[in-house]
Amino acid sequence: MEEAKLIASEINKGNFSPLYLLYGEEPYYIDAIADLIEQKALAEEEKAFNQLIVYGKDALIEDIVSQAKRYPMMAERQLIVVKEAQHLSRQIDGLQEYAKHPLQSTILVLCYKYQKPDKRKGVFKAFQKNGTTLESKKIYDNKIPSWINDLIHRKGFTAQPAVPHLLFEFLGTDLSRIEKEIDKLSIHIEKGALITPDIVEQHIGISKDYNNFELINALAHKNTKKAFGIIQYFSQNSKNHPTVVTVSILFGFFSKVMKYQTLSNKSQAPKALGVHPYFIKDYEIASRNYPMRKISGIIASIREVDLKSKGVGANLSHGDILKELLIEVLK
């Protein structure tokens, strides 16, 4: 997120705003900027008298304003961080007058998670005019593997193309959790090392052989034995491999195979499908193995299975539901 990078760059240079309003659906960037300010704003010996961390559920706006108006003790500035500030939404107008004329020796940070403040209000406009605001937007699921790859590079490593997809599949959309797992992984490998699926399996516990990426590969090649082996593994490890996720991924894959078949210039497939070039081979092979009419039937079957996995019109285990789908796909 470019805006967050620019704000972080200014903080690292020692250029602080007196006000920060960090808000939005994605908590990762809100926490990252707030943590960076905590690290950079004060020396350790200054924090005892000049740093205050409060939580929205337990705070009152008048107390925050009173604290913000005091001067630092034996330091250049003081820092006030209000975490979970969304709980102050009914009181937040009380910050408007202070935000119009903030004390330059105070850094006031509001971490307003999972929602947006009313941008029409004067308090928001005051923060925008006299401080720094950041809207931390949710990253679309299909962009998360690229985000993971960028994070791995920023931490001084490289990764084989399958690695970000493995991490995304296993860890989901929680960016903070993903970063923690990569940090754990970095303890075991040298800086600059290439991260492979084997390394991920060894140190994070994600199977490089039994995952949705390998299931797609098996179906693309019509490898029946491999596909059913993966589904059997999923049924025994349903907590880490929820059926709804597998069904969603299969729907996306076959929808893109259908789109691949309609492309007149196959060299444009990675961009047209939004797929890393490393994975295009699977779409090419599946396109040969599944004619358009067959894919239409598969997509219809996936829609039915999606309903069954949610308990509509079936009393089957999730493993049996997926096996039923594979029979439809591979017959």
Disulfide bonds with the S-S distance in Angstrom:
none
